[in-house]
Structures are given as C-alpha cells and as structure tokens.
Amino acid sequence: MKAIFDPRQLNHAPMEYFRRGATMPHPEQPLRAILIRDMLLAHDFPVEAPRDHGLGPICAVHEPDYVAFFQDAHTRFRADMGDGPIAVPTTHPGARRGRCPGDIHGAMGWWMTDTSTPLTEGTWDAIYWSAQTAIEAAARVIDGTPMVYALSRPPGHHAMVAGANGFCFFNNACIAAQHLTQRWPRVALLDIDVHTGNGSLDILYDRGDIFFASLHPDPAVYPTFYLGHEDETGAGQGAGTCRNFVLPMGASQDQVLARLDQALAAIGDFDAQALVVSLGFDMAADDPLAAVNVYPDGFAEMARRITALRLPTVLVQEGGYLGPSLAENARSFLTSCRTHLE
C-alpha cells in the first residue's frame, strides 16, 4: 500500500492559539506528520510525492474567493501588524450576510470561524500541498490502486465550504471524495476522527451522491460543538445521506467498534462504490485531546473492518496529536490495512 506525502506540508507551524480564554501551545504541529512519515518508511511503505493537480479540485468543494484569500493573507496581516501578534481573527460577522471586507482583519473574520487556525508564513504552501496529497491519493485509486494513504497535514475535516475551523483550512477528505465522483457516482465518506466532521457535514449535507458517516462524542458537550447530532441526516437531495453516530464521553474501545459497525452497515445500505476515510488517531486513549479509549489493537481492528468492505479506498489523515502512541496507532492501522488487502 502506497502513501502520499509532500514535505511542504510541514511549512505551516503555528506556535500558539486562543482557547477557553487563554493563549496556549498549538497542538497541530509539523512533528505529527514527521512521526507518521518516519513510521511509514521504517515499515516499508512506499512514500511518494503528489503531482500538482491545481486549484480546480479544491474549488470544486470550496468557494473560489475563500481559496484565493489564503494565498496572501499572512503577508497582508504582517504588513499591517508586524511580526509580534498572532494572525487570528478578532471579529466575526455573526450571520453570513453582507460581503467580505477589504480590510485584512475583517476578511480574516469573514473566512476564519474561530481562533484555532492562525496564519503563518508557510500556511499557503502547507494547505495547498495537503490538498494535493489527498487529490493524488484519489487519482491513484481512480487509476486502479485499491487503497492509498494520504498523509495530509494540516488536517481538513472541520473546514467548511467557506470557513476555516478547528485547525483545518481545506477539507481534504471532501476534495478527495469529490474527485472520486469522476469515476464512481456513489461515494461514501467515513469520519473516524474523534471530533465531529462538521466541515464535511456543511459541504455534503444537501448532496445525494456522497454519503457521510461520522463517529464522535456528543457535540453538546465536546468540540467542535454545534453540528453532529443524530437527528442531522441531510436535506434536499441529501436527505438521509448523512449519519452521525454519537459516542458517550469516555467510550470504550468496544463501544467505538460497535458504532463503527453501524456506520459500515449504513455505507453498505447506501450501496457505495468507493470510500474515503477521514482517519483520526485522536480516538486514542492517550491522545492530548482524548475523549474515547481506543488502543493500537483497536485501530488494527477498525482497519480490518473497513478493509473488509472491499471498496476502492482513500485514507486521508485528520487528527492524532503528540501523544505517546501516535506513531504506534498509525502503524497498527496502516499495517492492518496492508495485511487485509492481500
């Protein structure tokens, strides 16, 4: 099984962000990707660079003006504020009426929904190549490779049609799923990151061609809040094609696997022809953002059950932070995929 990775994804290196009234170290660090990449190389996974597929596949999911904003946003912020302040928005429009301001601070609040996505000098390169990594993985699957892993970083599943959120700028998994629809008219996106795939819900909620299933704790009590309740099942052409499988806080590994089985059954009922997995190792019991209790053997079992679908599959990296078992969880999941593909 091949992996796709581009080192330019390491260029986004936020040091701090605001959370719960305080400035604190940012957990979405380049080292996350380095640890997983080094694990891949140590376990004989071919790691290849993506081709440049351009902005078209990204703009097929996100508003073009939203995409364009990030190309020079950091430069504009530094021209106004110098090198000291953290490049996060401090004002937001509330209801999305009106239009995007020309002022950089107003524009940041228009396109960035929270304070978790600070801009850095290398943000544009990183988010562009994170998306290209997912697109390349989808292209390889379209060309006949049964499963490809996209080591995308920064992650993407909280990014909305026109809003950065929760460490995420471009929704890599939705971009990959959209790309797969060039060949398969019915695609499923399974989100097994511990947080609600709220950005994916925003993008897919009224679409009928991409089925979305997410496992996560109750958004009434756990970030990212707001979206991801079980009665949110899609609208319009997408009615019935979104499913949220809510876990109790502190869910055991067996509880997570039981909900995974329900999600996989729903994907089967949809008669999906291809699959994208938003792969989060923050399901781990020792993750810094831990909310449930999955261990390396549990990740291996999740991989076995997903692989048993025998669908052309793109794995897109989402969360999984600098806890002690990050690389081991990645090894366990990905080697299990490789074993059960054979």
N, C-alpha and C positions, 0 to 999 in steps of 0.2 A: 504494500500500500504506500502510495506516494504522499508526500507532504509538500505544500507550497508555502514559501516564506520569502519576504524581502526585508533586508536589514534597514531600509529607510523607515520602516515602521517604528524603529527604536528612537527616532528623532523627536517624537512627542514625549517630553519629560517634565510633566508638571510636578512641582515640589510641594505645593500646598493647595488646599481648597477650604471653603467655608462649609461647616456642618454643625447644626444644632447650636448656633450662636458663637462658634469659635473657629479660629484658623487651626488646621491640623494637617499632618503629613498626608499627601495624596497616595492612596493605596494602589492606583493603576500605574505601575512603574514599568519601564523597559525590561527590568530584570525578569519579570513574569515570562516574557517571550523568550528571553535568553535561556532560562532554565528548561523550558519545554523544548526549544530547538536543540540544546545540547543533549537532552534525553533522547530525542529522535535520532541524532547522529550516533549516539552511543549504542543504540539498539537497531542499527542498520536500516532505518527508514530513509529512503532517498528523499532529500530535501532540495527542491528546485525553485528557481525564481519565477515569478509570474511575468507574462507578457503585458504590455501596456494596451489595454482594451479601450482606453479613452474615457471621456465623460459620459458617453451615451448610455451605458448600462446603469450608471449612477443616477443620471437624470431621468431614467425610466421609472425610478422609485421616488426620488426626491425632487422638490421644486427646483428648477434651474437657478433661480435667484438665490435660494438657500445654499446651493452648492457653490455658486460663484462667490458668495460672501466670504467664505473661509480662505480663499486664495490670498488675500492681502489683509485680512482682519487684524492679525497680530502686528503687522507693520503699521497699520493705521493707529492702533492702540498705543504703540510705543512712541509714535511721532507726537501724540498728544500728551502722554503721561510719563515718558521717560522709562528708565529701567527698574524702578522700585516697585510700583504697585502690581498686584496680581491681576491678570487680564480676565476678569469675570464681570458679568453684568451686575449692575446695582439698581436697575429699574426694569420693569416689565409692563407690557401693555394691558395685562388682565385679559379682557375679551379681545379676540383677534379681529378687531375692526380697525379701520384707518389704513395706514400704509407705513412701510418701513422708513424710519428717519434716515437722513443723510449723515447725521452725527454718529460717530462710531459707538458711543455709549448707548445711544438709543437703538442702533442697529444690533448691537450685541444682545440687548434685552429682547429684541424682536425675534431673533433666531435662536437664542440660547435660553432654555426654560428654567435652568437652575444654576447653582454656583459650582457644580461638580466638573465642568468642562473648561478649565482655564486654558487659554491660548498660550502656546509657546512658539518660539522661533521655528521649530520643526513640525508644528501641528499639521500644516497642509500636506507636506510630503508624507507624513505618517498615515493620515486618514485616507489619502489618495491611494497609497500602496496597500493599505489594509483592505480597502475595497477591491483593488486589482487582484489581490491574493484570493479573495473569495470568488471573483469572476473567473479567474484562471482555473480554480478547482471545478467550478461549474462547467466550464468549457471542456475540461478533460473528461468529465462524466458524460457530457453530451457526445463526445467522440468515442465513448465506449468503455472507459475505465470504470469499474463497478463502484469504487469508493475512493474519494480523495479528501485529505485533511487540509483545510486552510488554517494555517496559524496566523490568524488575523489579530492585529493589535494596533491601535485601541479597539476595544470591542464595539458592538453595534446595536444590540437588540433593544436598547432604550431610545435610539434615535427615531424620531417621528418623520412624517412627510416633510415637515419644515421646522423642525425643532431639535436641537441637541439636548441631551438629557442623560443623567446617570453615567458619566464617563464616556458617552457614546456620541459620535458625530454623524457617520454614515451607517445605515443599517445593512451591514454586510450580508447577513443571512437572507433578508428580503431581496437584496440585489441579486444574490445567487439564485434564489427561488424564481425570481422574475426571469433570470437568464435561462433557467431550465425550461420555462414555458415555451421557448422557441422550438423545443422538440416534443415535450410532453404537455398535453393540455390540462392534466390534473396533477398538481404537485402538493405535497404536504410539507409543512414546516413544524418541526417538533422542538420545543424550547425546554431544555433540561438544566438551564442555569437556575440558581436558587431564586432569583428575582423575577418578577413578572416581566414578560416580554412586552412591555407597554408600548414601545415604539412599533413593534411588529403588529400589535393589535390596531394601532392607529392606521397603519399602512394597509392592512389586509381586511379590515372589519366589514367593508361592503363589497368585497370581491368574492366570487364564487369559484374561481379556478385554483386558488391556493388555500388549502385547509391549514388552519393554525391551531396547535395544541400546546399549552404551557403548563408546567408543573411549578408551583410556587406557594409559599405561605400566604396567608390571608392578607390582601393589600389594605385591609382596615387597620392592621397593626404593624405591617412590615413594609419597608421601602420596596419599590418606588411609590407606593400608595396609589390611590385614585382608580386605576384600571386593573382588571384581572379578576373580577368577581365571577362566580359560576353562572350567574344569570346573563352575562355578556356573551352572547352566542352569535353575533354578526347581525347585519342589517341589509336590506335590499337584496341584491343578488348574492350577498354573502350570508344571508340568514341561515343559521345552522352550521356554518363552516368555521366558527371559532369556538374553541372549548378551553375552559380554564379549570384545571384540576388542582383544587386548593388543598394544601397540606397544613396540618396543625404545626404551630411553632414547636421546634424540638422533635419533629417527626423522626421515627426510627428508620433504619435502612429498609426494613420490611414494608413499612408504610409507604415509603417512596417507591419501591418496586411495584407495590400493588397499584398505585396511581399510574405508574408508567404503563402497566399492562392495560389499564383503562384507556390511556391515551393511544396506545398502539392499536387497540381494538377499534377506536374511533377512526384512526387513519385507515385501517382496513375497510371499515364501512364506507368511507369516502371513495374507496377504490383508487387510491393514489397510485400514480405511475412512476413517481420519483420522489425523493426525500431530501430535505435539508435539515440538519440538526444544529440548533444553537446550543453549543456544547460548553457548559459551565462547570468548572471544577470547584466552584464555591458552594456546591452541595456538600462539600467535605465537612466532617465534624470539627476539624481543626482550622478551617479557613478563618482569616481575620474577620470576615463578615458572616460568620456561620449562623445558620438558623435551623438546619436539619443535620442529620447524622449519617452521612454516607462515608464508607471506608473504601480502601483500594479494591477489596473483593467485590464490593457493591458496584463500583464503577465498571469492573470487568463484567459483572452480570448484566448491567444496563446495556453494555456494548453487545453482549451476546444476544439479548432480546431484540435490540434494534437491528442487528445484522440479520437476524432470522427472518425479517420481512422480505429479504432478497430484492430490495429496490435499489436502483441506481441512487447513490447517496453522496451528498456533500456534507462534510463535517466542518462547521465554522466555529472557531474558538471565540468564546464570550468571556465570562468571568473566571475566577480562580486566582486568588491573590497570594501574597507571600507568606503562606502558612508552611509548616514543616513538611507536609505531604504533597505539595503541589506537583512536583515532577513525578512522584510515585503514582499519584492518581492518573496523571496523563499517560504514564507508561502502562498502567493497568488497563485503562480503557482502550487505548490505541492498539496495544499488542493483542488484546482480546478480539478487537475488530479484525485484525490481520489474521489471527488464527481461525476465526469462524468464517472468513471469506474463502478459505482454502477448501 
